[in-house]
Amino acid sequence: MIQSKSPAVEAYELDKARKQEQERGGELDQALEDTFPASDPVSHSITSVAGAPAATTPTDRQDLLGGVRAWVKDNPIAAVAITAAVAWMIGSSR
């Protein structure tokens, strides 16, 4: 007498096999993502130009101001601490 598996057991085994296949695919994708920075080619060129730095223009000042604003936005506690220290030094010199 041949015993066949119940439909519930067959469905469970199929679901388990499907999950294992997805996990193997996910592991492969994760391994590929983990090696991605190492797969980028190294740049051998240098893009700097010799000579004196260019004169400061209003656009350079605006870029500097934008950089300072971005730093303050990223580091608000440090910005407050620096401001308080400068204010204290100015106040104590009077």
Contacts in CASP RR format, 6 or more apart in sequence:
PFRMAT RR
TARGET T0000
AUTHOR 0000-0000-0000
METHOD contacts of the structure
MODEL  1
MIQSKSPAVEAYELDKARKQEQERGGELDQALEDTFPASDPVSHSITSVA
GAPAATTPTDRQDLLGGVRAWVKDNPIAAVAITAAVAWMIGSSR
5 13 0 8 1.000
54 60 0 8 1.000
71 79 0 8 1.000
72 79 0 8 1.000
END
